[in-house]
């Protein structure tokens, strides 16, 4: 996993369903190549294989709930995600929470499979617990700001700073990224200045009238180098 990084979560938005998912992913790929920055996309499970086959940038799964393939009707296994062509996995998003023991098992399985692992957490202390599981990154996202347009880097910067300090002190090999309410390039720049190594966002890019132009705006601060 390379940093700084912009991860775009497609969630289950209509705007990113079917072939529209490929359109957004290709826009992200274009920006990544033009700016020379790291961008990953996280399509819905239904579009995961299609997107992975269509772009060269990292494609992450939005989650998993069982470790290995088998008799798990309506569940998603880590190995299935790998076979679909994903290169990473997001775990414990506030919209898909998991128990700590589940996160630990899925993280270990994903890393063994060669997948990047990002664990989401709502606050600094939970982020520290997540970092103890040795993911590649933890994403601190106060759930009350997700989808509000109120960027964490502006409305709750103290949570970001504390997470960066805690994780950096105890688990320096784990990167800290942030998300929740990120809407603009200015928000991304502010997050990087707080010491994070990337941003996880969704609607700002996925619901944009012109995804390419919006992703370009969001990614430019990554190209500026360390703040």
C-alpha positions in Angstrom: 0.0 0.0 0.0 1.4 3.4 -1.1 0.9 6.7 0.6 -0.4 9.4 0.6 -3.5 7.8 -0.8 -7.1 8.8 -1.7 -9.6 5.9 -1.3 -13.0 6.4 -3.0 -15.7 4.3 -1.5 -18.6 3.7 -3.9 -20.9 2.3 -1.2 -24.1 1.2 -2.8 -24.8 4.5 -4.6 -26.9 4.3 -7.7 -24.4 6.6 -9.4 -21.7 3.9 -9.0 -23.8 0.9 -10.0 -23.2 -1.3 -13.1 -21.1 0.3 -15.8 -21.3 3.6 -14.0 -18.8 2.1 -11.5 -16.3 1.6 -14.3 -16.8 5.2 -15.5 -15.9 6.5 -12.0 -13.0 4.1 -11.6 -11.6 5.1 -15.0 -11.9 8.8 -14.0 -9.9 8.0 -10.8 -7.3 6.1 -12.8 -6.9 9.0 -15.2 -6.3 11.4 -12.3 -3.9 9.0 -10.7 -1.8 8.8 -13.8 -1.9 12.5 -14.7 -0.9 13.6 -11.2 1.3 10.7 -10.3 -0.7 10.0 -7.0 -2.1 7.0 -5.3 -5.8 6.5 -5.7 -7.8 3.3 -4.9 -11.5 2.7 -5.5 -13.8 0.5 -3.5 -16.8 -0.5 -5.6 -19.8 -2.5 -4.4 -19.3 -6.2 -4.3 -21.5 -6.6 -7.3 -19.2 -4.5 -9.4 -15.9 -5.5 -7.8 -14.7 -8.0 -10.5 -15.9 -5.8 -13.3 -14.0 -2.7 -12.0 -10.9 -4.8 -11.1 -10.8 -6.0 -14.8 -11.2 -2.5 -16.1 -8.6 -0.4 -14.3 -4.9 -0.7 -13.2 -5.2 1.3 -10.0 -5.9 -0.6 -6.7 -9.4 -1.9 -6.3 -10.5 -2.5 -2.7 -13.5 -4.5 -1.4 -15.8 -2.6 0.9 -15.9 -5.4 3.4 -15.9 -9.1 4.2 -17.6 -11.2 6.8 -16.1 -14.7 6.6 -12.5 -15.8 6.2 -12.7 -18.6 3.6 -15.0 -19.9 0.9 -17.6 -22.5 1.8 -21.2 -22.9 2.8 -21.8 -19.2 3.7 -24.9 -18.2 1.8 -25.2 -14.4 1.3 -21.8 -13.8 2.9 -18.5 -12.6 1.4 -15.3 -14.4 2.1 -11.8 -12.8 2.0 -10.7 -15.4 -0.6 -13.7 -14.6 -2.8 -12.5 -11.0 -2.8 -9.0 -11.9 -3.8 -10.3 -14.1 -6.6 -12.5 -11.3 -7.9 -9.3 -9.3 -8.5 -9.2 -7.0 -5.5 -5.9 -5.8 -4.1 -7.3 -4.5 -0.8 -10.0 -4.7 1.8 -11.8 -2.2 4.0 -13.1 -3.5 7.3 -15.3 -2.2 10.1 -16.8 0.9 8.3 -19.4 2.4 10.5 -22.1 1.2 8.1 -20.8 -2.4 8.3 -19.4 -2.8 11.9 -17.7 -5.9 13.1 -16.6 -7.3 16.4 -13.0 -7.0 17.3 -12.3 -10.8 17.1 -13.9 -10.8 13.6 -11.7 -7.9 12.5 -8.6 -9.7 13.8 -9.4 -12.9 11.9 -10.3 -11.2 8.7 -7.3 -8.9 8.9 -5.0 -11.9 9.3 -6.6 -13.8 6.5 -6.5 -10.8 4.1 -2.8 -10.1 4.8 -2.0 -13.7 4.3 -3.7 -13.4 0.9 -1.6 -10.4 0.0 -4.4 -7.8 0.3 -4.0 -4.3 1.7 -6.1 -3.9 4.8 -7.7 -0.6 6.0 -9.6 -0.8 9.3 -12.1 2.0 10.0 -12.5 3.3 13.6 -14.7 6.0 15.1 -12.3 7.6 17.5 -8.6 7.7 18.6 -8.8 4.9 21.2 -10.6 2.5 18.9 -8.1 3.4 16.2 -5.3 2.4 18.5 -7.0 -1.0 19.1 -7.4 -1.4 15.4 -3.7 -0.6 14.8 -2.7 -3.4 17.2 -4.1 -5.8 14.6 -1.4 -4.7 12.2 -3.4 -3.5 9.2 -1.7 -1.4 6.6 -3.8 1.6 7.7 -6.4 2.7 10.1 -9.1 5.2 9.0 -10.4 7.4 11.8 -14.0 8.4 10.9 -16.3 10.0 13.5 -19.6 8.4 12.4 -21.6 11.5 13.2 -19.8 13.4 10.4 -20.1 10.8 7.7 -22.1 12.0 4.7 -22.8 15.4 6.3 -20.4 17.6 4.3 -18.8 18.6 7.6 -15.2 17.5 7.2 -13.5 15.8 10.0 -10.4 17.8 9.3 -12.3 21.0 10.1 -15.0 19.9 12.6 -13.1 17.4 14.7 -9.4 17.9 14.0 -8.5 17.0 17.6 -9.7 13.4 16.9 -7.4 13.2 13.9 -4.4 14.6 15.7 -4.8 12.4 18.7 -5.1 9.3 16.5 -2.0 10.2 14.6 -0.1 10.7 17.8 -1.4 7.5 19.5 -0.9 5.2 16.6 2.4 6.8 15.6 3.7 6.2 19.2 2.7 2.6 19.6 2.4 1.3 16.0 4.6 3.4 13.7 4.3 1.0 10.8 0.5 1.5 10.6 -0.5 4.5 8.6 -3.3 6.8 9.7 -5.8 8.1 7.2 -9.1 9.9 7.9 -12.5 10.4 6.5 -16.1 11.6 7.2 -17.6 14.7 5.5 -14.6 15.2 3.1 -16.0 17.3 0.3 -13.2 19.4 -1.3 -9.5 19.5 -2.1 -9.2 22.0 0.8 -10.6 19.3 3.2 -8.1 16.8 1.9 -5.2 19.3 2.3 -6.3 20.0 5.8 -6.4 16.3 6.7 -2.8 15.9 5.4 -1.6 18.9 7.4 -3.0 17.2 10.5 -0.5 14.4 9.9 -2.6 11.8 8.1 -1.3 9.9 5.2 -4.5 9.9 3.1 -8.2 10.3 3.0 -11.2 7.9 2.6 -14.3 9.5 1.1 -17.4 8.6 -0.9 -20.2 10.9 -2.0 -18.1 13.9 -2.9 -16.6 11.9 -5.8 -19.3 9.3 -6.5 -22.1 11.8 -6.7 -20.2 14.6 -8.5 -21.6 15.9 -11.8 -18.2 15.3 -13.4 -16.3 12.7 -11.4 -13.1 13.3 -13.2 -13.0 17.0 -12.3 -14.0 16.4 -8.7 -11.5 13.6 -8.2 -8.8 15.8 -9.8 -9.6 18.5 -7.2 -9.6 16.1 -4.3 -6.3 14.5 -5.4 -4.3 17.6 -6.1 -3.2 18.0 -2.4 -1.6 14.5 -2.6 0.6 15.7 -5.5 1.9 18.6 -3.5 4.1 16.4 -1.3 4.4 16.5 2.5 2.8 19.6 4.0 
